[in-house]
Amino acid sequence: MILIVIGDHYIGWATARTVVTSLEISTMSEFLDCFKIVWQMVNDKYIDPAFRGLDWNEVHNCYQPQIAAIEDDKTFYKLINKMLFELNVSHLGVISPDQKNRLEPIMSAEGSIGIDLRLLREKVMITAVERESSGQQAGLRPGFVVQEMNGQRIQQIASEFWLSPPFRDGKKRSTITSKIQEQVYGCPGTPVRLVYLDEGGEVHEVVIRCTPRAGKVVLGEYLPPVFIEFDSRRLDGDIGYIRFNTFAPPVHELPVQKVHGRGLPRASRECLRWLVGGTC
């Protein structure tokens, strides 16, 4: 089975009879069958009939012989996504069945250690720690610099990623940041090993277990649930602050409710209204 996601809406499951009972695609004919399903589904249902100026038939002719020559699943998924990336749009790709529940772990993983990480001045820094999280209980604080995660140096984690569309300045950095952030999510009970520097430059090594997350939302039959994180507060200088991890429903309604509840400045409310398309 193959899940194809376009824009904010999945366009359906494509099921090839020869592979539905197995996670493995093992023959040339099966690779070609799946290729035909994916290409045809985009051809029939993609929102732009002009394919953003791309000759979709020519794309078919270019990739079909390459698909016919491959011999393993990993190469198949890499090549089929390369074809889709020709459209240079986000939220468009093919995943294997065993990857379904690990899609976007920052949003869909059921557990975490409750910290936020950012790449700042080429260092991975803890920028936020949730109250009463396992990360806070382990002594983690904003400003600590993470050097290793789960036995891997940060440089190694940062080198292992696929850059997906849209291809633009800054996308590589945000993709690397997300790849690093994913390391602190998992099923409840999953151990996360960190090596970090505290504010005094002293090295520490800890193993912290993921705990269950709140805010579970089911988006649809074919997608894993997501976990909504939202925070809003008033800062000094009459500045309104909001933070959320995804625009998935019901986040598009939460900001307005939270803003009214926290009494943020009108300028912040107007900015939010423009950002999420809601009303204040």
C-alpha positions in Angstrom: 0.0 0.0 0.0 1.2 3.5 -0.8 -0.1 6.7 0.7 0.0 9.8 -1.5 -0.5 13.2 0.2 -1.0 16.3 -1.8 -1.3 19.8 -0.2 -3.4 19.5 2.9 -5.5 16.7 1.6 -4.6 13.0 0.9 -5.9 11.9 -2.4 -6.2 8.3 -1.4 -4.7 4.9 -0.9 -3.2 3.3 -4.0 -3.2 -0.5 -3.5 -1.4 -2.8 -5.8 -2.8 -6.3 -5.6 0.7 -7.9 -5.8 2.1 -6.0 -2.8 -0.9 -5.5 -0.5 0.0 -8.6 1.7 3.6 -7.7 2.1 5.8 -4.7 3.2 8.3 -5.7 0.6 8.2 -4.9 -3.1 10.5 -7.5 -4.6 10.1 -7.8 -8.3 10.5 -5.5 -11.3 6.8 -5.9 -12.3 5.7 -4.8 -8.8 7.9 -1.7 -8.9 6.4 -0.8 -12.3 2.9 -1.5 -11.1 3.3 0.9 -8.2 5.0 3.4 -10.4 2.0 3.4 -12.8 -0.5 3.8 -9.9 1.4 6.8 -8.4 1.9 8.5 -11.8 -1.7 8.0 -12.9 -3.2 9.2 -9.6 -1.3 12.4 -9.8 -2.2 12.7 -13.5 -5.9 12.4 -12.7 -6.2 14.2 -9.4 -3.5 16.8 -9.1 -5.0 20.2 -8.4 -3.2 22.1 -11.2 -4.1 20.6 -14.6 -1.0 22.3 -16.1 1.3 20.6 -13.5 3.0 23.9 -12.7 4.3 24.1 -16.3 5.8 20.6 -16.1 5.3 18.1 -18.9 3.9 15.2 -16.7 3.9 12.8 -19.7 7.6 13.5 -20.3 8.2 12.9 -16.6 6.6 9.5 -17.0 8.8 8.6 -20.0 11.9 9.8 -18.1 11.3 7.8 -14.9 9.7 4.6 -16.2 13.0 3.0 -17.5 14.8 4.0 -14.3 12.1 2.3 -12.2 12.4 -0.8 -14.4 16.1 -1.0 -13.6 16.0 -0.8 -9.8 16.3 -3.9 -7.6 15.4 -2.9 -4.0 12.7 -1.1 -2.0 14.9 1.7 -0.8 15.9 2.8 -4.3 12.3 2.5 -5.4 11.0 4.9 -2.8 13.8 7.3 -3.3 13.3 7.4 -7.1 9.5 7.6 -7.0 9.7 10.6 -4.6 12.3 12.2 -6.8 9.8 12.0 -9.6 7.1 13.7 -7.4 9.5 16.3 -6.2 9.8 17.5 -9.8 6.5 19.4 -9.1 8.3 21.3 -6.4 5.4 21.4 -3.9 5.2 20.4 -0.3 3.2 17.6 1.3 3.6 15.4 -1.7 5.3 12.0 -1.4 5.1 8.3 -1.2 5.8 6.3 2.0 6.0 2.6 2.7 3.4 0.9 4.9 5.9 0.5 7.8 6.6 4.2 7.8 2.9 5.3 8.1 2.9 5.6 11.9 6.3 7.3 11.9 5.3 10.1 9.5 6.2 13.4 11.0 7.1 12.2 14.5 7.2 15.7 15.9 3.4 15.8 15.3 2.4 12.1 15.5 4.7 10.4 18.0 2.7 9.4 21.1 5.5 10.3 23.5 8.3 12.9 24.1 10.7 14.1 26.7 9.2 17.6 26.5 12.0 19.8 25.1 12.3 22.0 22.1 15.6 22.3 20.2 16.9 24.8 17.7 20.0 25.1 15.5 21.6 28.4 16.7 25.0 29.5 15.6 25.7 26.0 14.4 24.9 24.6 17.8 21.9 22.5 18.9 20.4 24.4 21.8 17.5 23.6 24.1 15.2 26.5 23.8 12.2 25.4 25.8 11.4 22.7 28.5 7.8 21.7 29.3 6.8 22.0 32.9 6.6 18.6 34.7 8.0 16.8 31.6 10.6 14.0 31.9 13.1 16.4 30.4 12.5 19.0 33.2 12.7 16.2 35.8 16.1 15.2 34.4 17.4 18.7 35.0 17.3 20.0 31.4 17.0 23.8 31.0 16.9 26.3 28.1 20.4 27.2 27.0 22.0 23.8 27.4 23.9 22.7 24.2 23.2 19.1 23.0 26.3 17.3 21.5 25.0 13.8 21.0 21.6 12.2 20.7 20.9 8.4 21.0 24.6 7.6 20.3 25.0 9.8 17.3 26.9 13.1 17.0 24.8 16.0 15.9 26.8 16.2 12.6 25.9 12.6 11.8 22.2 13.2 12.4 22.2 16.4 10.3 23.8 14.6 7.3 21.1 11.9 7.1 18.0 13.6 5.5 16.1 14.0 2.3 15.5 17.6 1.2 11.9 17.8 0.0 10.1 20.6 -1.8 9.6 23.5 -1.9 13.3 24.0 -2.6 14.2 27.5 -1.3 16.7 29.3 0.9 16.4 28.2 4.5 14.6 24.9 3.8 17.8 22.9 4.4 18.3 24.5 7.8 14.7 23.9 8.9 14.9 20.3 7.6 18.0 19.6 9.6 16.5 21.2 12.7 13.4 19.0 12.4 15.5 15.9 11.9 17.4 16.7 15.1 14.1 17.5 17.0 12.7 14.1 16.0 15.2 12.3 18.1 13.4 13.3 21.4 10.1 11.8 20.3 8.9 8.2 20.4 6.5 5.8 22.0 5.9 6.3 25.8 8.8 4.6 27.6 11.3 5.0 24.7 14.7 6.0 26.1 16.4 9.1 24.8 20.1 9.4 25.5 21.6 12.9 25.5 25.1 14.2 25.9 25.0 18.0 26.6 26.8 21.0 28.0 25.3 22.9 30.9 25.6 26.7 31.3 29.0 26.3 32.8 30.3 24.1 29.9 30.3 20.9 32.0 29.5 17.7 30.0 26.6 15.6 31.2 25.1 12.3 29.9 21.5 11.3 30.7 18.9 8.8 29.6 15.4 10.2 29.7 12.2 8.2 28.9 9.4 9.6 26.7 6.1 10.1 28.5 2.7 10.3 26.9 1.7 13.5 25.1 -1.6 15.4 25.5 -3.6 17.1 22.7 -4.3 14.1 20.6 -6.4 14.9 17.4 -7.6 12.4 14.8 -7.4 13.9 11.3 -8.9 11.1 9.2 -9.1 7.4 8.5 -5.9 7.1 6.6 -3.5 9.3 8.6 -2.0 8.8 12.1 -3.3 11.0 14.9 -1.4 14.2 15.6 -0.6 15.9 19.0 -1.3 19.6 19.1 1.0 21.8 21.1 -0.1 25.4 21.7 1.1 28.2 24.1 0.3 31.9 24.3 1.3 34.6 26.7 1.9 38.3 27.1 5.5 39.4 27.1 7.0 42.7 28.4 6.4 45.7 26.2 2.8 44.7 25.4 4.1 41.9 23.0 1.9 38.9 22.4 3.6 35.5 22.0 2.2 32.4 20.5 3.7 29.0 19.7 2.2 25.9 18.1 3.6 22.9 16.3 1.2 22.5 13.4 -1.8 24.1 11.6 -3.7 20.9 11.8 -7.3 21.3 13.1 -8.3 22.6 15.6 -5.2 24.9 15.8 -6.8 27.3 13.3 -9.4 28.0 15.9 -7.3 27.9 19.0 -5.2 31.1 18.5 -8.2 33.3 18.5 -9.7 31.7 21.6 -6.4 31.8 23.4 -5.7 35.4 22.4 -9.0 36.6 23.7 -8.5 34.5 26.9 -5.1 35.9 27.5 -6.0 39.5 26.5 -3.1 39.9 24.0 -2.8 43.3 22.3 -5.0 44.1 19.3 -2.0 44.2 17.0 -1.2 40.6 17.9 -4.8 39.6 17.3 -4.7 41.3 13.8 -1.4 39.5 13.0 -2.9 36.2 14.1 -6.1 36.8 12.0 -3.9 37.3 8.9 -1.7 34.3 9.8 -4.4 31.7 10.3 -7.3 33.1 8.2 -9.6 33.3 11.2 -11.5 36.2 12.7 -10.8 38.2 15.9 
